[in-house]
Structures are given as C-alpha cells and as structure tokens.
Amino acid sequence: MAKSGPHITAAELRIMKALWSLGSGTVRQVLDAWPEDGEDRPAYTTVMTMMKQLAEKGALDVDRSRQPFIYTPAVRRDQVMGQRVLEFLQNVFDGQAEDLVLHLADKADLSAEDLRRIEAKIQAREKAERKEQK
C-alpha cells in the first residue's frame, strides 16, 4: 500500500478540492472557487490560515517569490481520496469493506453503467488474485 499522506480535515479538503480544480492559486482564488452549496463561506483569514497549515503538513507547495503567494497541491487527489475512504471504512464500517459495498449497492443511486464498471473491477481483481495464487 502507498504511504499515507498528511491528515487532511473536512474543511481542508474543500481547499484541496478547489486547488486540484484550479491547478494552483492564491488564497483569494481559492475563496472565490468555494462551492456554493449552502454552507457559509469562510473568512479570507480563515482560508489563509488553513492553507498555511496545509503547507506546513506538506499537502501544499508555496511559491513565496511573489505576493500574493501561490499555492499548489503537493499531494494527488486520488491519494487523499483513497486515504479518506479507508478512514471512513474503518470508522463507519469497522473495516468491513463488504458491508460498505453492499450498503452502496443497496442505497446509492447507481446506474447500469456504474454497476457494469463495478463488476468489471471485481472481475479484474479476482483474475489478479488467481494469477497470484499460481
């Protein structure tokens, strides 16, 4: 398994999502990209503090050669999302992946295409495991 990255809180994850979308940006650009989903938009200084903390954790690179500073993600989206899913699996489903998958299959709004992709992933995993056993 890949080395886990820095722990990123839910609020910090919103910042990371904005930067993954932007590629890089200033505090103002991240704040302007803040999703409008009914949640209150944080103050500029709050976002600036969280971005500084993300940089200290190693989740963001900072170009301090100009003002305002430019922040760039130092961790990949798939790495952070994978870590978050594993944390969720452990915290909510006590590490039981089968329970999580069965819950999603039962409760999530999955299309026929989604189900085909899941089935193909399962078949590929089974094929790889059979190959390893030989």
Backbone as a ProteinNet text record, in pm:
[ID]
protein_1_A
[PRIMARY]
MAKSGPHITAAELRIMKALWSLGSGTVRQVLDAWPEDGEDRPAYTTVMTMMKQLAEKGALDVDRSRQPFIYTPAVRRDQVMGQRVLEFLQNVFDGQAEDLVLHLADKADLSAEDLRRIEAKIQAREKAERKEQK
[TERTIARY]
84.4	0	88.6	43.9	120.4	126.4	233.1	249.9	135.8	78.1	-32.1	23.2	-56.7	-17.1	-57.2	-49.5	-85.3	-235.1	-271.1	-413.3	-475.1	-582.4	-650	-792.3	-827.8	-961.1	-1064.4	-1191.7	-1300.2	-1290.7	-1263.7	-1251.4	-1130.9	-1020.3	-901.3	-924.4	-1006.1	-1036	-1106.3	-1190.7	-1257.6	-1154.5	-1053.8	-946.2	-869.2	-836.3	-763.3	-843.3	-973.9	-1057.7	-1053.5	-1059.8	-1052.4	-918.4	-809.2	-677.3	-655.9	-709	-699	-772.3	-881.8	-957.9	-884.6	-829.2	-759.2	-619.7	-556.7	-417.2	-324.7	-342.6	-272.2	-349	-323	-394.6	-357.8	-406.6	-388.7	-501.9	-490.7	-597.8	-727.4	-721.2	-841	-903.6	-821.8	-874.8	-942.3	-885	-946.5	-1079.8	-1081.4	-1204.7	-1311	-1271.7	-1366.7	-1420.1	-1342.7	-1384.7	-1463.5	-1486	-1555	-1693.7	-1730.1	-1860	-1976.2	-2077.4	-2197.3	-2303.5	-2285.8	-2378.7	-2456.6	-2472.4	-2547.6	-2460.7	-2339.1	-2250	-2190.2	-2180	-2125.4	-1982.7	-1955.8	-1820.9	-1733.7	-1616.5	-1530	-1467.5	-1414.6	-1345	-1212.3	-1164.1	-1036	-925.3	-921.1	-813.5	-822.9	-943.5	-960.1	-900.6	-931.1	-877.7	-725.8	-676.6	-532.1	-464.3	-522	-466	-466.3	-578.1	-585.3	-486.5	-467.2	-371	-228.9	-201.3	-69.7	-49.5	-152.1	-142.9	-124.5	-195.1	-178.6	-35.3	21.5	160.5	255.4	229.9	313.7	304.3	188.8	169	231.4	269	326.1	222.9	99.1	-6.1	-5.6	53.4	62.1	205.8	244.8	370.6	336.8	427.4	402.3	512.4	471.5	565.3	561.5	665	671.2	750.5	786.1	867.8	787.5	657.7	573.8	458.9	396.9	279.3	158.8	46	21.8	85.8	108.4	168	79.6	144.5	73.6	88.5	-23.9	-26.4	-58.2	13.3	-5.2	-15.8	-110.8	-121.2	9.3	51.1	171	133	4.3	-46.2	-154.3	-162.1	-259.7	-398.8	-496.8	-636.3	-668.6	-626.3	-658.6	-593.8	-476.7	-409.3	-491.5	-535.3	-612	-748.2	-814.2	-946.1	-935.8	-832.6	-812.8	-793.9	-714.3	-692.1	-823	-902	-1030.1	-1128	-1132.4	-1222	-1181.9	-1051.8	-1005.9	-1038.6	-1024.3	-1061.3	-1210.9	-1291.6	-1436.6	-1472.9	-1410.5	-1435.9	-1406.8	-1295.2	-1258.2	-1351.9	-1380.6	-1459.4	-1607.3	-1663.6	-1807.6	-1842.1	-1763	-1794.1	-1696.7	-1620.7	-1526.4	-1433.2	-1396.2	-1302	-1362.9	-1493	-1560.4	-1601.1	-1513.6	-1537.7	-1664.9	-1691.3	-1811.6	-1936.8	-1942.6	-2058.7	-2075.4	-1964.3	-1968.9	-2020	-1965.2	-2004	-2150.2	-2193.3	-2333.5	-2426.8	-2385.1	-2465.9	-2478.3	-2367.5	-2369.9	-2456.1	-2442.7	-2522.1	-2670.4	-2705	-2845.1	-2899.2	-2819.8	-2871	-2830.8	-2718.5	-2670.9	-2746.9	-2756.2	-2824.7	-2725.3	-2705.3	-2609	-2678.8	-2617.7	-2671.8	-2627.6	-2686.8	-2646.3	-2498.6	-2455.6	-2314.1	-2224.7	-2266	-2190.1	-2173.8	-2283.4	-2279.8	-2189.3	-2190.5	-2100.6	-1954.8	-1924.9	-1786.6	-1742.6	-1831.7	-1800.4	-1776.4	-1863.1	-1848.6	-1717.1	-1681.2	-1555.1	-1436.1	-1443.8	-1336.4	-1323.3	-1437	-1435.3	-1373.9	-1414.3	-1360.1	-1210	-1164.4	-1020.9	-945.4	-1002.7	-939.8	-932.8	-1041.8	-1043.4	-939.4	-928.6	-831.7	-689.8	-661.3	-528.9	-497	-596.4	-575	-549.3	-621.9	-598	-457.1	-413.4	-279.3	-173	-195.4	-101.3	-92.8	-203.4	-208.8	-136.3	-112.7	-46	100.6
-117.4	0	123.2	228.9	352.2	420.2	493.9	567.9	667.7	674.8	768.5	909.3	1001.6	1141	1207.3	1339.5	1412.1	1399.8	1406.4	1405.3	1537.7	1529.5	1648.2	1648.5	1756.4	1767.9	1793.8	1788.1	1813.2	1954.4	2053	2191.1	2206.2	2143	2148.9	2078.4	1973.3	1900.8	1991.1	2079.9	2174.5	2264.2	2304	2385.4	2303.4	2180.3	2094.1	2072.3	2050.6	2030.6	2153	2270.6	2393.9	2401.5	2369.5	2377.3	2267.8	2149.3	2045.6	2091.1	2159.9	2210.3	2325.4	2415.1	2531.7	2496.9	2397.4	2366	2431.9	2559.2	2635.7	2766.4	2836.4	2961.3	3032.1	3151.7	3234	3205.2	3260.1	3245.6	3301.6	3416.7	3479.2	3389.3	3331.1	3243.6	3120	3065.7	2950.6	2991.8	3106.4	3155.1	3182.1	3237.7	3263.2	3133.6	3025.9	2896.2	2814.7	2870.1	2797.5	2756.9	2631.7	2584	2657.1	2682.3	2747.4	2641.3	2566.2	2456.8	2481.1	2606.9	2639.7	2656.4	2601.9	2616.8	2757.3	2816.9	2951.9	2956.2	3059.2	3079.5	3133.2	3073.8	3119.4	3254.3	3317	3444.2	3422.3	3524.7	3520.8	3472.8	3528.1	3492.7	3345.7	3291.4	3150.9	3062.2	3093.9	3017.3	3031.3	3151.8	3175.6	3090.7	3085.2	3005.4	2857.2	2810	2668	2633.4	2723.2	2696.3	2694.3	2781.1	2780.5	2647.1	2599.6	2471.7	2355.9	2359.5	2255.2	2254	2371.6	2380.4	2322.8	2352.6	2300.3	2147.6	2091.8	1946.7	1879.6	1960.7	1905.1	1876.2	1920.6	1896.8	2001.2	2117.3	2223.8	2271.4	2305.5	2375.9	2523.6	2609.1	2753.1	2824	2907.3	2994.5	3129	3154.1	3278.3	3387.1	3361.2	3457.3	3577.6	3573.1	3686.7	3701.2	3815.8	3842.1	3856.6	3801.8	3705.9	3571.5	3492.9	3360.9	3273.8	3184.9	3088	2950.4	2884.1	2751	2647	2534.3	2423.5	2293.8	2206.8	2079.3	1999.8	1946.6	1862.6	1715.8	1688.6	1551.5	1535.8	1415.5	1387.9	1368	1403.1	1387.8	1241.8	1151	1009.4	955.8	1006.7	964.7	1007.1	1131.7	1182.9	1116.1	1100.4	1037.3	891.4	822.5	684.6	675	765.8	769.8	799.3	893.4	928	810.7	739.7	623.8	517	491.2	390.8	432.1	561.7	610.9	592.8	626.4	610.9	464.1	378.5	234.8	186.6	229.9	188	246.5	375.9	444.1	408.8	391	369.3	221.5	146.8	6.2	-89.8	-40.6	-122.7	-202.7	-143.9	-207.1	-313.9	-332.5	-436.9	-382.5	-399.4	-347.2	-404.5	-531.8	-594.9	-520	-480.5	-407.9	-274.1	-205.5	-77.6	-95.7	-191.9	-215.2	-255.9	-344.3	-386.9	-270.9	-186.7	-68.8	24.2	47.9	134.1	74.2	-55.5	-121.1	-110.6	-112.6	-107.1	35.6	131.9	266.4	373.9	356.1	459.6	452.4	565.2	573.2	536	404.6	355.5	325.5	372.2	344.1	204.6	157.8	28.5	33.6	146.1	161	155.6	219.8	212.9	68	-6.4	-146.8	-229.9	-202.9	-274.4	-244.4	-118.7	-81.4	-147.1	-154.4	-220.4	-369.2	-429.7	-572.4	-598.9	-513.7	-530.8	-518	-425.9	-408.5	-533.1	-590.7	-712.5	-827.6	-841.4	-949.5	-933.8	-812.4	-789.1	-822.8	-788.8	-819.8	-970.4	-1040.7	-1186.8	-1251.6	-1201.3	-1255.8	-1234.2	-1117.6	-1088.8	-1179.3	-1203.7	-1290.2	-1435.5	-1481.2	-1617.6	-1629.5	-1524.7	-1524.4	-1529.2	-1457.4	-1456.4	-1591.4	-1665.2	-1795.1	-1904.7	-1883.4	-1986.5	-1992.2
0	0	0	-67.6	-75.9	60.1	81.3	205	218.2	338.8	357.2	364.7	317.6	318	448.4	452.8	574.4	602.5	730.1	765.4	721.8	646.7	595.6	649.1	717.8	776.5	666.7	703.4	607.8	550.6	635.1	587.3	494.5	531.4	447	313.8	316.6	193.5	92.4	140.2	49.4	-20.1	52.4	-6.1	-108.2	-72.7	-165.1	-293.4	-280.9	-399.5	-489.6	-429.3	-509.3	-581.8	-512.2	-575.2	-678.8	-656.2	-760.1	-885.4	-867.6	-981.5	-1051.4	-971.3	-1026.7	-1079.8	-1021	-1052.8	-953.5	-931.7	-829.2	-812.9	-703.1	-684.2	-556.2	-545.9	-426.7	-328.9	-209.7	-111.1	-169.5	-232.4	-290.5	-397.5	-483.7	-588.3	-529.2	-423.4	-356.6	-294.9	-230.6	-169.2	-275.2	-388.1	-497.6	-557.7	-548.9	-603.1	-500.7	-381.2	-274.2	-322	-304.8	-353.5	-286.6	-365.2	-312.7	-290.3	-180.2	-151.7	-23.4	12.1	131.7	255.1	251.3	365.8	363.1	480.4	487.6	434.7	359.2	306.9	419.3	439.4	549.2	518.6	621.8	606.6	534.3	468.8	398.3	491.4	612.5	706.2	748.8	755.3	789.9	681.1	555.6	443.5	438.9	461.1	460.5	568.7	688.1	797.4	762.2	707.7	672	561.6	465.2	358	413.2	507.9	573.4	645.4	715.4	786.7	688.5	575.2	473.8	420.2	403	356.6	462.2	589.4	697.2	705.5	670.7	670.7	548.5	449.3	327	219.6	240.2	142	30.4	57.5	-42.7	-55.1	-177.1	-201.7	-213.3	-168	-169	-245.7	-341.2	-412.4	-341.8	-261.8	-183.9	-256.9	-381.4	-455.9	-502.3	-485.3	-524.6	-426.2	-431.4	-348.7	-440.7	-412.9	-305.3	-338.5	-233.8	-250.7	-339.3	-415.4	-499.5	-435.3	-416.6	-355.8	-462	-454.8	-548	-467.8	-504.2	-431.1	-440	-326.5	-320.7	-307	-294.3	-286.9	-394.3	-447.2	-553.3	-494.9	-573.6	-533.4	-502.2	-589.8	-568.9	-441.7	-405.4	-282.5	-160.5	-158.8	-45	-37.8	-151.7	-151.6	-107	-151	-108.4	42.3	96.6	241.1	314.2	262.5	326.8	322.8	211.1	200.7	301.6	313.4	410.1	554.1	584.7	717.6	741.3	640.6	650.2	669.8	592.7	603.2	745.5	799.9	934.8	1039.7	1030	1132.5	1129.2	1011.3	999.8	988.2	913.7	886.6	955.8	1051.9	1127.9	1037.2	924.5	833.1	743.8	750	672.1	535.2	436.6	302.2	241	267.1	212.1	256.8	385.1	435.9	364.6	341	270.9	128.5	57	-82.3	-90.7	-2.1	-3.3	30.1	121.2	154.3	33.5	-33.1	-151.6	-262.4	-283.5	-387.5	-356.8	-228.5	-187.2	-184.4	-136.8	-109	-210.3	-277.2	-369.5	-500.5	-565.5	-694.3	-804.7	-821.4	-919.2	-1051.4	-1159.2	-1292.3	-1336.1	-1444	-1500.3	-1540.2	-1592.4	-1630.4	-1506.7	-1397.8	-1272.7	-1229	-1233.5	-1191	-1281.6	-1411.9	-1504.1	-1472.3	-1441.9	-1408.2	-1278.6	-1181.3	-1054.6	-1078.3	-1156.6	-1187.7	-1260.1	-1354.3	-1427.1	-1332.3	-1236.4	-1138.4	-1050.9	-1010.1	-929.1	-1008.2	-1133.7	-1217	-1237.1	-1257.7	-1274.8	-1146.4	-1033.8	-904.1	-882.8	-914.5	-899.9	-990.8	-1112.8	-1209.1	-1156.8	-1101.6	-1047.6	-928.9	-844.9	-728.1	-772.1	-873.2	-924.4	-981.2	-1048.6	-1107.9	-998	-888.6	-777	-708.3	-705.9	-637.9	-714.9	-842	-924.4	-899.7
[MASK]
++++++++++++++++++++++++++++++++++++++++++++++++++++++++++++++++++++++++++++++++++++++++++++++++++++++++++++++++++++++++++++++++++++++

